[in-house]
Each structure stands twice: as C-alpha cells, then as structure tokens.
C-alpha cells in the first residue's frame, strides 16, 4: 500500500475543526490524524488549505457518467433516490475509483401512473445510452435490469410484496411517493391510499430498512410523518411552516433533505450565474451547462424565503438537515442542477437559510453518513475510508471556498482537481 501524508492543512473532521494539521493515508484507509509522517511517505503539502471528508449528495438520480462528474466536484458518494441501480449493478462501482460511490433505493413505490410518471413523457436525451436513461426510471421497456419491474401499488399487499422485491434486489433503503402534483404542474396525480403507504413503511422497517418519503407539500409531509417514515427526501414548498409541522417532524426523529437547489429551480430560478464561474464551467459538459442555465419552473408562485425559514425552524428544533440536490439528467426541463456542482450550491443555500458553514458541511458529511449507516465515511479519523477533498481557503468561514478544489481522494486514490 502507498503511504501518503497530507501536511499543513486545516482539518474539518465532519463535525468540527481539529487542532491537528496532518493526515496520513494507508491505501484506501486513513491511518492517522495529527501524527508525524511515517518514513518513506509521499508528502502532499496542503499550503494552508482545508481538508474535508468527501462530500455526500443525499438525493440524486444517476448514471455512470454522472458519477464521474460528481467525483470531479469532490462528491465521493451519491445516494440515489429512484433508479435502476440494483446491488448487482452497483458491484463494479465499488472498486471504480474514478466514479463517486453509490447507494440506491432502487425504484420508489408509487401508485400506478403516479409520480414520477409525469416526468417521463418525452424521449431521453440524444446523448444518453439506455443504461444512463434508466437513472430517472426511464427504461426501454417496463422492466429494469435483471427483470425488475418498477413498483406501483394499489393495495397494502402489493406494497408489502414490492418492498420484499426491492430488498431482494439490494435496495439500501426504501422510498415512497406522496405526490399529488400541484407544485410540479401536474395536479391530480394518482396517489397510494394511506393504508398502502403505511403497509409499505411497516414492511420496510420489518426488513430493517430506512424509509424516506417524497413529499413536496405540507399535507403530504404530515402524512409521511404519521405513516412513520424515517426521513423526508424533500421539503414542502407550498406554504410557510407551522409550529405543529416542525414539532411533528422533530418529535418523530426524522431527518430532512430539503433539496433547496431543486426548490429554487421549481420556483423558476436558474443556475445561470454559476456557468461563468471557471470553478464550475471547467468541469461541466455543454449539455450540463445548458441544463444548469435552465430551471423546472413548475411552481413560480412559490416563496423561496418561506422555504429557507422552514429550514431554519427545523434546524433550531434539532432536526437533522442533510445536503441533497435531486439532480438527475441533462435535460433543460429538469434544469438548474448539475451532478457534483449542485452540492456546493446546496451548501451555500443552507448557509443562506441560517446554518453556519460548519453546520452546512456537517450536513454533507457526517450527518448524512450517520443517518444512512455509512459507518466507514463522512469523518476524518483513523480507520475511516480515505474519501477526502483538499480545497484552498477556509470553507468553515466562507462556504463558497468548497469550490476551490485542489485534490480529491476516493478510497485513497488521488486525483488532482
């Protein structure tokens, strides 16, 4: 194994800034923190930069090329919330060190013709392969890889059966859809009955799986919490928060991945201003730059300040906030987002909502690792997986410095950013 010591760095360990200034890697693992470099170690001088755990995007829909893009931006793990990635499909990803690592829900459970069917009306982009287009659930036929059928449930028994099938094909967690469609410009979408929803949640828990809900309205959020989900894969955007909903989420111990960058896009805000930043533009292809310049724009009457206030209230109530983006495909109708970059945008928006830079970084590292039982990552400590990024400047005081990438390590494999 190659021994590498990173010296002269500020270390954010996933929770706090450490007094130590050196970290030593032994192949794919962190060997020590704050100890002298072993004899013969390769030395990388951090020149006063900041060493962070590799960032985790807690909500994506992805492909091989998207995982490659993510790693270029220092995202070393993506958590897919809807897609084809069975355990068998993911097997090669684990050892492919030019891609972000991946965990997946497989397909989310919805009603027949329910969300996300309204997003699948058009053909996939010309420059994606069928395998890549599966990343949002689009498939050339009704079956996913290895004959897996996209689950839709009309009864509790069907929901229970689909949970069993998802577990069998290797879903790391289970996602349920509670989406009526109003904020996505598709009002009246079919939805599972509450009994079906509750059955899916209970079945997942019986299999030892964390359950997340897609819920973009306050009513859907309350239904998800009442059903017993462990986390919310979105934040409601249809109205201001109430003390009752904040208390309900906090009392349930649920986490929230607000996907603020998505919410902004839904309300019509594009990522145009970032496309002239060389730290962003140099890493994105023309198709992704075009997507970033666009937006969903399905709910322009929404008030983004209300969404930010909701994040602040949840954080003040002690709710775990995770950093996720809901980025998917390079399609302008799904715009304002890009794999990798949007995590950095999300961190900026979390700070705008009132989190400190350190708290925002926590949301993209150790908080997400803890809530998804990724015990080997999200922290800089001896024995942890060597997923790391080195940036110029101090993102614990200025969150925009996360884009000043210099070095990236994925399982100890080094890339110059």
C-alpha positions in Angstrom: 0.0 0.0 0.0 1.1 3.6 -0.7 1.5 5.8 2.4 0.6 9.4 1.8 0.8 12.2 4.4 -1.1 15.4 3.8 0.6 18.2 5.8 0.0 21.9 6.7 -3.8 21.7 6.4 -6.8 22.9 8.4 -8.9 19.7 9.2 -12.7 19.7 9.3 -13.4 16.2 10.5 -17.1 16.1 9.7 -18.2 17.8 12.9 -15.6 20.3 13.9 -12.2 21.9 13.0 -9.4 19.9 14.6 -6.2 21.3 16.1 -4.2 18.7 14.1 -2.5 19.7 10.9 -1.6 16.3 9.3 -3.5 13.3 8.0 -1.8 10.0 6.8 -3.4 7.6 4.4 -2.5 4.0 4.0 -4.0 3.0 0.7 -7.8 3.2 1.0 -7.9 4.0 4.7 -7.0 6.9 7.0 -4.0 5.7 9.0 -3.7 8.5 11.5 -4.6 12.1 12.2 -2.2 14.5 13.8 0.8 12.2 13.7 4.2 12.7 12.1 4.6 11.4 8.6 6.0 7.8 8.5 9.3 7.2 6.9 9.1 7.0 3.2 5.6 8.5 3.0 4.6 10.6 0.0 4.1 14.1 1.2 1.4 16.5 -0.1 1.8 20.0 1.3 -1.6 21.5 1.8 -0.2 25.0 1.9 -2.7 26.1 4.5 -5.8 24.8 2.7 -8.6 22.8 4.3 -9.0 19.1 4.3 -12.6 17.8 4.4 -14.3 14.4 4.2 -15.5 13.6 0.7 -18.9 15.2 0.3 -22.1 13.1 0.1 -25.1 14.0 -2.1 -28.1 12.7 -0.2 -30.5 12.8 -3.1 -29.7 12.0 -6.7 -30.8 10.0 -9.8 -27.7 9.0 -11.5 -25.7 7.2 -14.3 -22.1 6.2 -14.7 -21.1 9.5 -16.4 -23.0 11.4 -13.7 -21.0 9.6 -11.0 -17.8 10.6 -12.8 -19.0 14.2 -12.9 -19.8 14.1 -9.2 -16.3 13.0 -8.3 -14.8 15.9 -10.2 -16.5 18.2 -7.8 -15.4 16.2 -4.7 -18.6 14.3 -4.2 -17.3 10.9 -3.3 -20.7 9.3 -2.6 -24.1 9.7 -4.2 -27.3 8.4 -2.6 -29.8 7.6 -5.4 -33.4 8.0 -4.5 -35.0 6.5 -7.6 -33.4 4.4 -10.3 -32.3 1.1 -11.7 -29.2 0.5 -9.6 -29.6 -2.9 -8.0 -26.9 -4.4 -5.9 -25.6 -6.4 -8.8 -25.5 -3.2 -11.0 -23.6 -1.4 -8.3 -21.0 -4.1 -7.8 -18.5 -2.6 -10.3 -18.9 0.9 -8.9 -17.4 0.0 -5.5 -13.9 -0.6 -7.0 -14.0 2.0 -9.7 -12.1 4.9 -8.3 -12.8 7.5 -11.0 -16.5 7.4 -10.0 -18.4 8.5 -6.9 -19.5 5.6 -4.8 -23.2 4.8 -4.9 -26.1 3.6 -2.7 -29.6 3.3 -4.0 -33.3 2.9 -3.1 -33.9 1.2 -6.4 -37.3 2.3 -7.7 -39.6 4.2 -5.3 -43.0 2.9 -4.6 -45.9 4.9 -6.1 -49.4 4.5 -7.4 -49.9 3.4 -11.0 -49.3 6.4 -13.2 -48.3 8.3 -10.1 -45.1 10.4 -9.6 -42.7 10.4 -11.4 -44.6 9.2 -14.5 -45.4 12.9 -15.3 -41.7 13.5 -15.9 -41.3 10.7 -18.3 -43.4 11.8 -21.2 -40.6 12.8 -23.6 -37.8 10.8 -25.1 -34.5 10.6 -23.3 -31.7 12.9 -24.3 -30.0 12.0 -27.6 -26.6 11.7 -25.9 -27.6 9.2 -23.2 -27.5 5.4 -23.6 -30.5 3.3 -22.4 -28.5 2.4 -19.3 -27.9 6.0 -18.5 -31.5 7.0 -19.2 -32.6 4.4 -16.6 -31.2 6.8 -14.0 -34.6 8.5 -13.6 -36.6 5.4 -14.1 -37.0 5.7 -17.9 -36.4 2.3 -19.4 -36.7 0.9 -22.9 -39.4 -1.4 -21.7 -41.4 -1.9 -18.4 -38.6 -3.9 -16.9 -35.4 -2.7 -15.3 -32.1 -4.6 -15.4 -32.4 -8.3 -14.3 -36.2 -8.3 -15.0 -37.1 -6.0 -12.1 -40.4 -4.3 -12.5 -40.9 -0.6 -11.5 -43.2 -0.9 -8.4 -46.7 0.6 -8.3 -49.0 -0.4 -5.5 -52.8 -0.2 -5.2 -53.2 -2.3 -2.1 -51.3 -2.9 1.1 -50.4 -6.5 0.0 -48.9 -5.1 -3.3 -46.8 -2.6 -1.3 -45.6 -5.4 1.0 -44.7 -7.6 -1.9 -42.8 -4.7 -3.7 -40.8 -3.9 -0.5 -39.8 -7.6 -0.4 -38.7 -7.4 -4.0 -36.7 -4.2 -3.5 -34.9 -5.7 -0.6 -34.1 -8.8 -2.6 -32.6 -6.8 -5.4 -30.4 -4.9 -3.0 -32.1 -1.6 -2.2 -30.2 0.1 0.6 -33.3 2.0 1.8 -36.9 2.3 0.6 -38.6 5.4 -0.9 -42.3 6.0 -1.0 -44.0 8.6 -3.2 -46.6 11.0 -1.7 -47.1 13.4 -4.6 -50.4 15.0 -5.8 -48.6 17.0 -8.4 -49.6 20.6 -7.8 -46.1 22.0 -7.3 -44.9 20.0 -10.3 -47.5 21.5 -12.6 -49.3 18.1 -12.7 -52.2 18.4 -10.3 -54.3 15.3 -9.7 -51.6 12.6 -9.9 -52.7 9.2 -8.6 -51.5 8.5 -5.1 -51.3 5.4 -2.9 -54.0 5.1 -0.3 -52.9 5.8 3.2 -53.3 2.1 4.2 -51.0 1.2 1.3 -48.4 3.8 2.3 -48.4 2.6 5.9 -48.1 -1.0 4.8 -45.0 -0.1 2.7 -43.4 1.7 5.6 -44.0 -1.1 8.1 -42.8 -3.7 5.7 -39.6 -1.8 5.1 -39.0 -1.5 8.8 -39.6 -5.2 9.3 -36.7 -5.7 6.8 -34.5 -3.3 8.7 -34.6 -0.6 6.1 -34.7 3.2 6.5 -37.7 4.7 4.8 -37.8 8.1 3.0 -40.8 9.9 1.6 -41.1 12.1 -1.4 -43.3 14.9 -0.1 -43.4 18.4 -1.5 -46.5 19.8 0.3 -47.2 20.3 3.9 -50.1 17.9 3.8 -48.0 15.2 2.2 -45.3 15.8 4.8 -47.7 15.3 7.7 -49.0 12.1 6.1 -45.4 10.8 5.7 -44.6 11.6 9.4 -47.9 10.0 10.5 -47.0 6.9 8.4 -43.7 6.5 10.4 -41.1 7.4 7.8 -37.5 7.9 9.0 -36.7 10.8 6.7 -38.1 13.3 4.2 -36.3 13.3 0.8 -37.7 16.8 0.1 -39.1 19.9 2.0 -42.6 21.1 1.5 -42.7 24.3 -0.6 -46.4 25.1 -0.9 -46.8 27.2 2.2 -45.0 28.5 5.2 -44.2 26.2 8.1 -46.4 25.9 11.1 -45.2 25.2 14.7 -47.2 22.0 14.5 -45.4 20.5 11.5 -42.0 21.5 12.9 -42.8 19.8 16.2 -44.2 16.7 14.4 -41.0 16.2 12.4 -38.8 16.8 15.4 -40.8 14.5 17.7 -40.6 11.7 15.1 -36.8 12.0 14.9 -37.0 12.2 11.2 -34.3 13.8 9.1 -34.9 16.2 6.2 -33.1 16.6 2.9 -34.5 19.9 1.8 -33.0 19.9 -1.7 -33.0 23.7 -1.7 -31.3 23.9 -5.1 -34.2 21.9 -6.5 -36.8 24.1 -4.7 -35.2 27.2 -6.2 -35.4 25.7 -9.6 -39.0 24.6 -9.2 -39.8 28.3 -8.5 -38.1 29.4 -11.7 -34.5 30.3 -10.6 -31.8 29.1 -12.9 -28.2 28.4 -12.3 -27.1 30.9 -15.0 -24.9 32.9 -12.7 -22.7 29.8 -11.9 -22.0 29.0 -15.5 -19.4 31.8 -15.8 -17.5 30.7 -12.7 -14.4 28.8 -14.0 -14.5 26.5 -11.0 -17.9 25.2 -12.3 -17.8 25.7 -16.1 -14.4 23.9 -16.5 -15.9 20.7 -15.0 -19.2 20.6 -16.8 -20.0 19.4 -20.4 -22.0 21.7 -22.7 -25.2 19.6 -22.1 -24.9 20.1 -18.4 -24.1 23.8 -18.7 -27.3 24.1 -20.8 -29.2 22.3 -18.1 -27.8 24.5 -15.4 -28.9 27.6 -17.2 -32.5 26.4 -17.2 -35.0 25.5 -14.4 -38.0 23.3 -13.6 -40.2 26.5 -13.2 -43.3 24.4 -12.3 -44.3 26.5 -9.3 -43.2 30.1 -9.9 -45.7 31.4 -7.4 -43.8 29.8 -4.5 -41.9 31.9 -2.0 -38.3 30.7 -1.5 -37.9 32.8 1.6 -40.6 30.7 3.2 -38.6 27.5 2.4 -35.4 29.0 3.9 -37.4 29.9 7.0 -38.6 26.3 7.3 -35.1 25.0 7.2 -34.1 27.5 9.9 -37.0 26.3 12.1 -36.2 22.7 11.6 -32.6 23.2 12.4 -33.5 25.2 15.5 -35.7 22.3 16.6 -32.8 19.9 16.4 -33.9 18.1 13.2 -31.0 16.6 11.2 -30.6 18.5 7.9 -28.9 16.6 5.1 -27.4 18.1 1.9 -29.1 16.7 -1.2 -29.9 18.0 -4.6 -32.3 15.8 -6.6 -30.1 16.2 -9.6 -30.9 13.7 -12.4 -30.4 14.1 -16.2 -29.0 16.8 -18.5 -32.5 18.0 -19.7 -33.4 21.7 -19.5 -36.9 20.8 -18.2 -35.1 19.4 -15.1 -32.7 22.3 -15.0 -30.9 24.5 -12.5 -28.9 21.4 -11.3 -25.8 19.5 -12.2 -24.2 16.5 -10.7 -21.4 17.4 -8.3 -21.7 21.2 -8.6 -25.2 21.3 -7.1 -23.9 20.0 -3.7 -21.8 23.1 -3.5 -24.8 25.3 -4.4 -26.8 23.4 -1.7 -24.2 24.2 0.9 -24.5 27.9 0.0 -28.2 27.8 0.3 -28.1 26.0 3.7 -25.9 28.9 4.9 -28.4 31.3 3.4 -31.1 29.6 5.5 -29.1 30.3 8.7 -26.8 27.3 9.2 -23.2 28.2 9.9 -20.7 27.0 7.2 -19.5 24.3 9.6 -23.1 23.1 10.1 -23.7 23.0 6.4 -20.5 20.9 5.9 -21.7 18.6 8.6 -24.9 18.1 6.6 -22.9 17.0 3.6 -20.6 14.7 5.5 -21.0 13.0 8.9 -24.7 13.8 9.4 -25.7 12.0 6.1 -23.2 9.2 6.8 -24.8 8.6 10.2 -28.4 8.7 9.1 -27.7 6.2 6.3 -25.4 4.0 8.4 -22.4 4.7 6.2 -20.1 4.0 9.1 -16.9 4.0 7.1 -17.1 7.5 5.7 -18.1 11.1 6.4 -15.4 11.6 9.0 -11.7 12.2 9.1 -10.5 9.8 11.7 -8.2 6.8 11.9 -9.7 3.7 10.3 -12.1 5.6 8.2 -12.3 5.2 4.4 -9.9 7.7 2.7 -12.6 9.8 0.9 -11.2 13.3 1.2 -11.0 16.6 -0.6 -8.5 19.4 -0.2 -9.6 23.0 -1.0 -7.9 26.3 -1.0 -9.2 28.7 1.6 -11.4 28.1 4.6 -14.9 26.9 3.9 -15.7 26.7 7.6 -15.8 30.5 7.5 -16.7 31.1 3.8 -18.8 28.2 2.3 -18.1 29.3 -1.3 -14.5 28.0 -0.8 -15.7 24.4 -1.2 -15.4 25.0 -4.9 -11.7 25.8 -4.6 -10.8 22.1 -5.2 -7.2 21.1 -5.3 -7.1 17.4 -4.6 -9.6 14.6 -4.3 -9.2 11.1 -2.8 -11.6 8.3 -3.4 -10.7 5.2 -1.4 -7.2 6.7 -1.2 -6.9 7.0 -5.0 -5.6 10.5 -5.6 -6.9 12.9 -8.3 -5.7 16.5 -8.9 -8.8 18.6 -9.2 
